[in-house]
Each structure stands twice: as structure tokens, then as C-alpha cells.
Amino acid sequence: MAGILIVAEQLDGALREVSQELVGAAVSIKDQVGGPVQVLVIGADPDALASGVNLEGVDEILTIQTPSDHFDPLIYEEAIVTAGVQSKPSVVLIGHTSSGMAYGAAVGARLGSGFASDVFILGHDGDELIATRSAYGNKVEMEMGFSGKGVVVLTLRGATFEPPEGAGSAGTMAVDLDVTSIVGASTHVEYQEAPPSDIDITKADFILSVGRGIQDKDNLPRFEALADKVGATFGCSRPIVDSGWLPKPHQVGQSGKVASNCQLYFALGISGAVQHLFGMKHVDTIIAVNTDPEAPIFNVATYGTTVDLFELTDALERHFN
Ligand SMILES: Cc1cc2nc3c(=O)[nH]c(=O)nc-3n(C[C@H](O)[C@H](O)[C@H](O)COP(=O)(O)OP(=O)(O)OC[C@H]3O[C@@H](n4cnc5c(N)ncnc54)[C@H](O)[C@@H]3O)c2cc1C
């Protein structure tokens, strides 16, 4: 077994950014793993998506045609196992996304592989592949080796690995698999576009985010005004969205948006739960304001203070108004 098989991810016929990030991750370990880098594209018109993953370092693009672009984990599982049995890669890379999580572990089990999820660093110890992931609520980083495993399946965290910049010249090959006989566990009802928003957390370079520490919906406007005043995009933690205080596009985190381009993240009254950290812990400069000195946000903060966020906001308003 040799080589790396990447599973491209698409949403309703459009390639998702994590697909190119997986290629970047594969290229970073290609010399140590050896063998070809192959990208598997699954969809109604996989050839149309192939050019998006034909990047520097890719040796071959495999395609499997499905009756529609709607995601079905059983079809993905079968497609990846079929491609894996034919290509015999030593590493399979999948996005750690809601789709990837739906089939990644099943693929690992069927291939009899080593498995790790939500991996954010790939490295080597001699000949052995080492995958780093968090454990114990993000309090420790765990380096995992897979000795004795011929194949390793990994789901990789999004917005973590850099896609290659150059274009590739890989050829495309269709994998022979009739997916029409696969009876899915789910039925696609309809595809709903998220409501349009002028907020794009993924593109913002400066985000001021509020969490449950702001206590009341009536307090929101002053933080929104402060964000506006200092030129920050207004973000929030999930409870603020779940309470209906702000619409979903403001949410930072695992089930919200990743602050991919953010340089400065200002967190007011956010505890730093692992799901929130998922969306912002990589940011260069993080300023955390939280009265609880044990709050996990301080584990990732560049600067932190335990002053009351309302007192600090009073002072900032005096300064900026
Ligand atoms: C599957 C799943 C997905 C999830 N996805 C997300 C996600 O995408 N994004 C996300 O954010 N969460 C997500 N969550 C929820 C997450 O687990 C936490 O519940 C959430 O992040 C907590 O939000 P918070 O920090 O605002 O609230 P809390 O955890 O309640 O923290 C509030 C903080 O405010 C501080 N505080 C209170 N008053 C003040 C004050 N006056 N001054 C300063 N500090 C003060 C407190 O000390 C506390 O630390 C997800 C959970 C699950 C299970």
C-alpha cells in the first residue's frame, strides 16, 4: 500500500474549500508517505468539479458518478471503499465536516484502518505518520501513531492546511461503481439556501464577538455599535444565535463559521468551549475578556483580562465615541 487518497467535498454541485486544503495536507506528507496523490470526486457531474482539485502535487483524479449531487453517506462510504480497494492508498484524507463525519469512521472500519478525527497537524516520526488532534476538551494535544496499520483514515480540520497555489496536470479516470443499487439511509427532501447576509465571518480580518456573558438581548446593540465603531465584523457564540438574538451567519465555531482570514479576534463574555475554539483558536491575536480566570478561552488568548466586560465596554465607548 502506498499513496494518498483524498475525498473531495462538494455542496449542491459546488466544490468546498476543504477539498483544496486536503490536497495541501497531502502534498505536505507526500514525500514521506510515497506513492501517488489521488483525489476522488463524487457527484452528478464529477468531471465538472475535477479542475477545482487539479492542483500542484495531484497525480490522478478519480471520479464516481452519482444520480444527483445530494449527499448520501452510504454512497460516499461505498464509493471511497471501492476506490480504496482499487488504489490501495496508505492514507485516506477526508474533511472533518458534517459530511465527512457521517462516513469517515465507517470507511475506516471497513478498510480495517487506523483512524483519527479532527486532525490539525500532520507529521512524521521516522517512517511513521503522526496525526495531532485535541483531547480532553481541547486541553491537551495528542500525537497519534498508527504502527501496524497498512492504511490510515484521517478527517482533517478545515481552515488549517494551506491549499497548493499552483495548478496541476493530473489526468482523470472514472471508477467503475454502480451506485444506483445502494439504498441510502436518508431521503433528500429539498435543498435550502442559507438566508443572504452581509456578514461573512470567513473573510473578516477583525472580529468582535460576544457570548452569553452579555446576559441580555437588550445589551446587544451597544456591542454591535462598538464593533461598527472599531471597524470589526460582529460575531457571536452559538447560544446567542440559538436564543434568536443574532442570525446564524454571525456564529463562530464548529457549527457556525470558521474565522479563516481573521488577524484579530476580540472575545467578550465567551467561555471558549471547544466548539467555539474550532472557529477561532488559530487567529494570530486573540483578546479575551472573561471574569472567570479558569475560562478555557484564556488557553488560546494572546491577551486576556478578567475585568467585567461591561466595565471594559464603558471604557472603550468613552475612548472611541
Ligand atoms: C455539536 C455542537 C456544536 C456546537 N457549535 C458551536 C459553535 O459553532 N459555536 C459556539 O460558540 N458554540 C457551539 N456549541 C456550543 C458550545 O458547546 C458552548 O455551549 C458555547 O460556545 C458557549 O457559549 P458562550 O461561551 O457564549 O457561553 P458560556 O459557556 O455560558 O460562557 C459565558 C462566559 O461569559 C463569562 N462572563 C459572564 N459574565 C461576564 C461579565 N460580566 N464579564 C466578562 N465575562 C463574563 C463567563 O465567565 C463565561 O465564561 C456547540 C455545541 C455542540 C454540542
The ligand as a Tripos MOL2 file, in Angstrom:
@<TRIPOS>MOLECULE
LIG
   53    58     1     0     0
SMALL
NO_CHARGES

@<TRIPOS>ATOM
      1 C1        -22.4770   19.8460   18.2160 C.3       1 LIG1
      2 C2        -22.2340   21.1810   18.8650 C.ar      1 LIG1
      3 C3        -21.8300   22.2340   18.0520 C.ar      1 LIG1
      4 C4        -21.5930   23.4880   18.6310 C.ar      1 LIG1
      5 N1        -21.1770   24.5050   17.8180 N.ar      1 LIG1
      6 C5        -20.8590   25.6810   18.3870 C.ar      1 LIG1
      7 C6        -20.3600   26.7550   17.5640 C.ar      1 LIG1
      8 O1        -20.2660   26.6590   16.3590 O.2       1 LIG1
      9 N2        -20.0440   27.9070   18.1910 N.ar      1 LIG1
     10 C7        -20.1640   28.0960   19.5420 C.ar      1 LIG1
     11 O2        -19.8410   29.2010   20.0340 O.2       1 LIG1
     12 N3        -20.6450   27.0960   20.3170 N.ar      1 LIG1
     13 C8        -21.0010   25.9120   19.7670 C.ar      1 LIG1
     14 N4        -21.5190   24.9380   20.5540 N.ar      1 LIG1
     15 C9        -21.8600   25.2730   21.9640 C.3       1 LIG1
     16 C10       -20.6560   25.2450   22.8970 C.3       1 LIG1
     17 O3        -20.5000   23.9310   23.3960 O.3       1 LIG1
     18 C11       -20.8730   26.2010   24.0890 C.3       1 LIG1
     19 O4        -22.0710   25.8730   24.7420 O.3       1 LIG1
     20 C12       -20.9310   27.6650   23.6790 C.3       1 LIG1
     21 O5        -19.8260   28.0110   22.8570 O.3       1 LIG1
     22 C13       -20.8960   28.5360   24.9310 C.3       1 LIG1
     23 O6        -21.1190   29.8620   24.5490 O.3       1 LIG1
     24 P1        -20.6310   31.0460   25.4680 P.3       1 LIG1
     25 O7        -19.1630   30.9690   25.6490 O.co2     1 LIG1
     26 O8        -21.2010   32.3000   24.8980 O.co2     1 LIG1
     27 O9        -21.4210   30.7860   26.8280 O.3       1 LIG1
     28 P2        -20.9030   30.2740   28.2370 P.3       1 LIG1
     29 O10       -20.1940   28.9930   28.1250 O.co2     1 LIG1
     30 O11       -22.0970   30.3420   29.1320 O.co2     1 LIG1
     31 O12       -19.8420   31.3870   28.6720 O.3       1 LIG1
     32 C14       -20.1660   32.6800   29.0500 C.3       1 LIG1
     33 C15       -18.8950   33.2670   29.6360 C.3       1 LIG1
     34 O13       -19.1110   34.6320   29.9460 O.3       1 LIG1
     35 C16       -18.3700   34.9260   31.1140 C.3       1 LIG1
     36 N5        -18.9830   36.0890   31.7230 N.ar      1 LIG1
     37 C17       -20.2070   36.1590   32.3250 C.ar      1 LIG1
     38 N6        -20.4460   37.4180   32.7050 N.ar      1 LIG1
     39 C18       -19.3460   38.1630   32.3800 C.ar      1 LIG1
     40 C19       -19.0020   39.5290   32.5220 C.ar      1 LIG1
     41 N7        -19.8390   40.4080   33.0840 N.pl3     1 LIG1
     42 N8        -17.8030   39.9540   32.0590 N.ar      1 LIG1
     43 C20       -16.9270   39.0760   31.4570 C.ar      1 LIG1
     44 N9        -17.2110   37.7650   31.3160 N.ar      1 LIG1
     45 C21       -18.4040   37.3090   31.7550 C.ar      1 LIG1
     46 C22       -18.4820   33.6810   31.9820 C.3       1 LIG1
     47 O14       -17.4060   33.5990   32.8970 O.3       1 LIG1
     48 C23       -18.4570   32.5830   30.9310 C.3       1 LIG1
     49 O15       -17.1580   32.0410   30.7710 O.3       1 LIG1
     50 C24       -21.7650   23.6860   20.0240 C.ar      1 LIG1
     51 C25       -22.1580   22.6130   20.8160 C.ar      1 LIG1
     52 C26       -22.3830   21.3830   20.2410 C.ar      1 LIG1
     53 C27       -22.7890   20.2420   21.1470 C.3       1 LIG1
@<TRIPOS>BOND
     1     1     2 1
     2     2     3 ar
     3     2    52 ar
     4     3     4 ar
     5     4     5 ar
     6     4    50 ar
     7     5     6 ar
     8     6     7 ar
     9     6    13 1
    10     7     8 2
    11     7     9 ar
    12     9    10 ar
    13    10    11 2
    14    10    12 ar
    15    12    13 ar
    16    13    14 ar
    17    14    15 1
    18    14    50 ar
    19    15    16 1
    20    16    17 1
    21    16    18 1
    22    18    19 1
    23    18    20 1
    24    20    21 1
    25    20    22 1
    26    22    23 1
    27    23    24 1
    28    24    25 2
    29    24    26 1
    30    24    27 1
    31    27    28 1
    32    28    29 2
    33    28    30 1
    34    28    31 1
    35    31    32 1
    36    32    33 1
    37    33    34 1
    38    33    48 1
    39    34    35 1
    40    35    36 1
    41    35    46 1
    42    36    37 ar
    43    36    45 ar
    44    37    38 ar
    45    38    39 ar
    46    39    40 ar
    47    39    45 ar
    48    40    41 1
    49    40    42 ar
    50    42    43 ar
    51    43    44 ar
    52    44    45 ar
    53    46    47 1
    54    46    48 1
    55    48    49 1
    56    50    51 ar
    57    51    52 ar
    58    52    53 1
@<TRIPOS>SUBSTRUCTURE
     1 LIG1         1 GROUP 0 **** ****
